[in-house]
Amino acid sequence: MSVVGQKWKPEKVCFVTVGATASFDSLVQAVLSPHFLEALKTYDYTDLRLQYGRDGQKLLEEFWRMKYTMSESVQELSISGFDFNKQGLGSEIRAAKGEGGGVEGVVISHAGSGSILDALRMAVPIIVVPNPELLDNHQEELAEELAIQGYVVHGHLADLPAAIRQSESLRKTQSPWPPTDTGEDPSGKGLFGVMDDELGFVD
């Protein structure tokens, strides 16, 4: 849809997923912050789509009540959300890939292996954000290992705009999936080891 006085831009989607099991309200709040939304506009994003999980709808509704107080550029963003899709997230990830005439965007995901693998298999730049409220450190370990090996950006809640900037570089250098085990792993554990810990297998 064209808007008078604005130059038409192709769709560029940032898709955010928090998963289906644990709430991740702090991620929802972070991507709805003015600072993050301004970063999306800086890199020509047109759409922010949220899979906000069990408890995120209230946060999105609160955002809608406040959106009119934000900058004009942020108000131009198309922002939508849903709790969960039983059919999977393939359509949202394909939109982030830029299929259908859009420009490749980014996926921002909790550090759940299933969501990460879906994005990697579609070769979409992905920012992985561990949930600090979980009791174990598997998410942190997984995000760090994948970032070391060039598959993802390891995102941090305190500075997601920086992760958006890094994802613009990642789309030019992202390692292809599935990986080739070259033995050149500075962490000493290897991607296969981390994924095996997390998933029980690597296919």
Order of alpha helices (4+ residues) and beta strands (2+ residues): beta-alpha-alpha-beta-alpha-alpha-beta-alpha-beta-alpha-beta-alpha-beta-alpha-alpha
